[in-house]
Amino acid sequence: MAGLYAVEVEPEVRSWLAELSDRDFGRVDFHVALLAEYAEDLGEPYTRHLGGKVRELRFHLPAQQTRVTY
């Protein structure tokens, strides 16, 4: 393994994260950590290819399915 990938957080995502409960933030943190560690190999159900170089990180929070494009 080459090491962890850096994850940049856009302002609108930062605002969304600030509004999450500790439990939901923990879920997001877990999935982002998977992406940072296994970015090149992480596939479904955690990520999905959208076309070209665009992918999305996919996970569930209690009230919603969540997609974060990267």
RAMO-V38540 format. One record per backbone hydrogen bond with DSSP energy under -1.0 kcal/mol. NH is the residue of the N-H (numbers start at 1). CO is the residue of the C=O. Records with the same first field share a line. If there is no record, write none. Layout:
NH: CO + CO
This chain:
5: 36
14: 10
15: 11
16: 12
17: 13
18: 14
20: 17
25: 21
26: 22
27: 23
28: 24
29: 25
30: 26
31: 27
32: 28
33: 29
34: 30
35: 31
36: 32
37: 33
38: 34
41: 38
42: 38
46: 43
47: 43
48: 56
50: 54
51: 54
54: 51
56: 48
57: 68
58: 46
59: 66
61: 64
64: 61
66: 59
68: 57
70: 55
